Structure formats: C-alpha cells, structure tokens
Amino acid sequence: MGGPTRDKIRAYASMLGHSIEPELAAKRAKEVVTQGYTATKWFFRHDPTEGAEGMRKNLELIRTIREAVGPHVDIMFDAWSSWDVPYTRRMAELALQYRPWWFEEPVLADRIPEYAELRRSVKGIAIAGGEHEYTRWGVKALLDAGAVDILQTDPTWAGGLSEMVKICALASSYGIPVIPHHGAMASTQLIASQTITTCPIQEWLLQHGARGNFFLKHKIEPANGYIELPKGPGLSMELDESVIESRQELQL
C-alpha cells in the first residue's frame, strides 16, 4: 500500500447507539471531549414525516452538542438517508449558526442528482455520503455528478483495500477527501497509506469498535483522540487465543 504517511490518525467519536435525550447527550459529548476527541458525530432520529416538531428536535440535538463540546470541536450529524432536499436545506439554514462540519446521507444513496442539488445549494455545511457505493465505478458516478463534499466509502464493503486505494486516487483527482465509513482496522490501514489531505480523519464507533476489537491480540483503540498505527506485520489482525473458548471446523 506504499507505507505509512503518519504515526497516528486523528479519530472522531461516532455515537451510534447512544441516547440523544438532551441531558444524556450533553453529558456523553462532554465525556468524549475529556477523552481527547476533537470531533464527534451524532445520529438524527427525526425526518420530514414528523413536521415542525421533528425539525425542532433535530435542531435541539445540534444545539445541545455544540453547547456541550464548545466552539473548537468539530460536530457532524448523520440523517440515515431519511430526509429530502427541501427538508435538508431548511435544516441547514437553521443549523448553520452551530457550525456542523457535515450532514451525512441526507437523502437515499441512489438519488445522486439530489445529492448534487444539495451540494450546490447548501452553504456552510458539507454534504457527505458514499458508504453505499461499491467499487470505483460507483464512486465515479458520485464524483462526476459533483454529489458530495466528503466521500465515505467503506473498505469492507466497497471492494477491499486494493479497491479503496484506487478510490482514494480517484477522489483525490476530484479534490474530494475520503473519510471512510467505520471499517475499523481496514480503515486504519487505508488511511495510514494516504496523504492527510486525502484521508484526514477516521471514524471510530465507540460501541461497535470495542466489540470488533474483542478477538484481536493487537487492538486498535483511540487514545487522546488519535489512533496509533499498529506495529505488527500485515494487517495486525492476529487472533487473541486467550479469549477463544471453542473451535468448530465447518464442513462445506
């Protein structure tokens, strides 16, 4: 893959599975900042079917997180592909004062023209997406359409590390950064091989990341907001024999 470009990777705390009840969300957001994270992503629960009240609750989450982490921490929000263009525009207008870095997957993945329309019309907030695109040809369709400010392909879904290296080269030629959808160790290996302008930061799902580490001898885990590169050969995915309780050979 070309060797590492840095000794450690900036990570952001991705809060999938955590409560968005204001008091609990504020408490947890403050905790991740105390742990050293300089960026955090939260997940909306409300969509256009809920009208003005749902929009108010989404905005309350944005305001709560910004007030909890202060002015210097990046905040991002995932819409679960559940919004439409007018709703996203209005949310962006209301949210701009709180300076979110990006809105992730505001519309369904296949609605590429709508992504492009949002990227042209939403000011001050990046449009992120691409985790549901597969191979460099799917990604090229997004890039040709000018659909995203940030590309989020997943190394474990989009064709593996070899394909992701090609995707990063393609994205860099369009001037679009790649911030992979979780991907755990695969993302760490990929990001470490790319320039910091191409892959500036790694998503770290606080809950899922810990579970994914369980069987690994050499665990990856952010410390003070950064992931130290593994020192072992290859992908450093040697199994920890001490936690394996039983084995079964499958007959195919």
C-alpha positions in Angstrom: 0.0 0.0 0.0 3.0 2.3 0.0 3.9 2.6 3.6 2.6 4.8 6.4 2.2 8.6 5.9 1.9 9.3 9.6 2.4 7.8 13.1 -1.1 8.3 14.3 -4.6 9.1 12.9 -7.0 11.7 14.2 -10.2 9.9 15.1 -13.7 11.2 15.7 -16.1 9.7 18.2 -19.1 8.3 16.3 -22.1 8.0 18.7 -24.2 5.3 17.1 -26.4 3.7 19.8 -26.1 6.5 22.3 -29.1 8.4 23.6 -29.9 11.7 22.0 -32.1 12.8 25.0 -30.6 16.3 25.6 -29.3 15.8 29.1 -27.7 12.4 28.4 -26.3 13.5 25.0 -24.7 16.6 26.6 -23.1 14.5 29.3 -21.7 12.0 26.9 -20.5 14.6 24.5 -18.5 16.3 27.3 -17.0 12.9 28.2 -15.7 12.2 24.7 -14.1 15.7 24.6 -12.5 14.9 28.0 -11.2 11.7 26.5 -9.3 13.8 23.9 -11.6 13.6 20.8 -11.6 16.8 18.8 -14.6 15.7 16.7 -17.8 13.8 17.3 -20.8 12.6 15.1 -24.3 12.1 16.3 -27.4 10.5 14.6 -30.7 12.2 14.0 -33.9 10.4 14.8 -36.5 12.6 13.1 -37.5 13.1 9.5 -39.9 15.1 7.3 -42.9 12.9 8.3 -42.8 14.5 11.8 -43.1 18.0 10.6 -42.0 21.1 12.5 -41.7 19.2 15.8 -39.3 16.7 14.4 -37.2 19.5 12.9 -37.2 21.2 16.3 -35.9 18.1 17.9 -33.2 17.7 15.3 -32.1 21.2 15.9 -32.2 20.7 19.6 -29.7 17.9 19.2 -27.3 20.1 17.2 -27.6 22.9 19.7 -27.1 20.5 22.6 -23.9 19.0 21.2 -22.4 22.3 20.2 -23.0 23.8 23.6 -21.6 20.7 25.3 -18.4 20.5 23.4 -17.6 24.2 22.9 -16.6 26.2 19.8 -13.4 24.3 18.9 -14.6 20.7 18.5 -16.0 19.5 15.1 -19.5 18.2 15.2 -21.2 16.1 12.5 -24.6 14.6 12.0 -26.0 11.5 10.2 -29.5 11.7 8.8 -29.8 8.0 8.0 -30.8 8.7 4.3 -34.2 9.7 5.7 -34.6 13.4 4.5 -35.5 15.1 1.2 -34.0 18.1 -0.5 -36.3 20.9 0.9 -36.0 19.5 4.5 -32.2 19.3 4.3 -32.0 22.9 3.0 -34.2 24.1 5.9 -32.2 22.1 8.5 -29.0 23.6 7.1 -30.3 27.1 7.4 -31.3 26.6 11.0 -28.2 24.7 11.9 -25.6 27.0 10.3 -25.2 29.1 13.4 -23.9 26.0 15.3 -21.3 25.2 12.6 -21.7 21.5 11.9 -18.9 20.1 9.7 -21.2 17.9 7.6 -24.7 16.4 7.2 -24.3 12.7 6.3 -26.5 10.8 3.9 -29.4 13.3 4.0 -31.2 11.5 1.1 -31.2 8.0 -0.3 -27.9 6.8 -1.7 -29.3 6.2 -5.2 -30.7 9.8 -5.6 -27.4 11.1 -6.9 -29.0 14.2 -8.6 -30.5 15.2 -5.2 -27.1 14.9 -3.6 -25.7 17.2 -6.3 -28.5 19.7 -5.9 -27.9 19.8 -2.1 -24.1 20.3 -2.6 -24.8 23.2 -4.9 -27.4 24.9 -2.7 -26.4 24.2 0.9 -23.9 26.8 2.1 -21.5 26.4 5.0 -22.2 22.7 5.8 -20.6 19.9 3.8 -22.7 17.1 2.2 -21.2 13.7 3.0 -22.1 10.3 1.5 -21.0 7.2 -0.4 -20.9 4.5 2.1 -23.4 2.6 0.0 -21.4 2.9 -3.2 -19.4 -0.1 -4.3 -16.2 -0.2 -6.3 -14.6 2.7 -8.0 -17.2 2.8 -10.7 -20.0 3.5 -8.2 -17.8 6.2 -6.7 -17.0 7.8 -10.0 -20.8 8.3 -10.6 -20.9 10.4 -7.4 -17.8 12.3 -8.3 -18.8 13.0 -11.9 -22.1 14.4 -10.6 -20.5 16.7 -8.1 -22.6 15.0 -5.5 -20.5 15.0 -2.3 -18.0 17.3 -0.4 -16.8 14.2 1.6 -16.7 10.6 0.3 -17.4 7.9 2.9 -16.9 4.5 1.1 -16.4 1.6 3.5 -13.2 -0.5 2.9 -15.1 -3.7 4.0 -18.0 -3.1 1.6 -16.6 -1.3 -1.4 -14.2 -4.0 -2.7 -11.4 -4.2 -0.1 -8.2 -2.3 0.4 -6.9 -2.7 -3.1 -10.1 -1.1 -4.5 -10.1 1.6 -1.8 -6.6 2.7 -2.8 -8.0 3.2 -6.3 -11.0 5.0 -4.9 -8.7 7.3 -3.0 -6.6 8.1 -6.1 -9.8 8.8 -8.0 -11.3 11.0 -5.2 -8.0 13.0 -4.9 -8.1 13.8 -8.6 -11.5 15.5 -8.0 -10.2 17.2 -4.8 -12.6 15.3 -2.6 -11.4 13.9 0.8 -12.2 10.3 1.8 -13.3 9.7 5.3 -14.3 6.0 5.3 -17.4 4.6 6.9 -16.2 2.9 10.0 -14.2 -0.1 8.6 -12.2 -0.5 11.9 -8.7 -1.9 11.2 -9.2 -1.8 7.4 -9.8 2.0 7.6 -6.8 2.4 9.8 -4.6 0.6 7.3 -6.0 2.5 4.4 -5.9 6.0 5.9 -2.3 5.4 7.1 -1.3 4.8 3.5 -2.8 8.0 2.1 -1.9 11.7 2.5 -3.6 13.6 5.2 -5.4 15.8 2.6 -6.9 12.7 1.0 -7.8 10.9 4.3 -7.8 13.4 7.1 -9.6 11.5 9.9 -11.0 8.1 10.9 -14.5 7.3 12.1 -14.5 5.4 15.4 -17.8 3.9 16.5 -17.4 3.9 20.3 -19.7 0.9 20.8 -19.1 -1.2 17.7 -15.3 -0.5 17.6 -14.9 -2.0 21.1 -16.8 -5.2 20.1 -14.8 -5.5 16.9 -11.6 -5.5 18.9 -12.5 -8.3 21.2 -10.9 -11.2 19.4 -7.8 -9.3 18.3 -4.4 -9.7 20.0 -3.3 -6.2 18.9 -6.3 -4.0 19.5 -6.7 -0.6 17.9 -8.3 2.0 20.1 -8.2 5.8 20.1 -6.1 7.4 22.9 -6.4 11.2 23.4 -8.4 11.4 20.2 -5.8 9.6 18.0 -5.3 6.0 16.8 -1.7 4.9 17.0 -0.7 2.8 14.0 -0.3 -0.9 14.7 3.4 -2.1 14.6 2.9 -5.7 13.6 3.2 -7.1 10.1 0.4 -7.1 7.6 -3.0 -6.0 8.9 -2.0 -6.8 12.5 -5.2 -8.9 12.9 -3.7 -11.8 14.8 -6.3 -13.6 17.0 -6.0 -13.5 20.8 -6.0 -17.2 21.7 -6.8 -16.4 25.3 -10.4 -15.3 24.5 -11.3 -18.1 22.2 -13.4 -20.6 24.2 -14.2 -23.2 21.5 -13.5 -24.0 17.9 -15.5 -25.8 15.2 -14.5 -26.8 11.7 -17.2 -26.2 9.2 -17.7 -28.8 6.5 -18.6 -27.1 3.2 
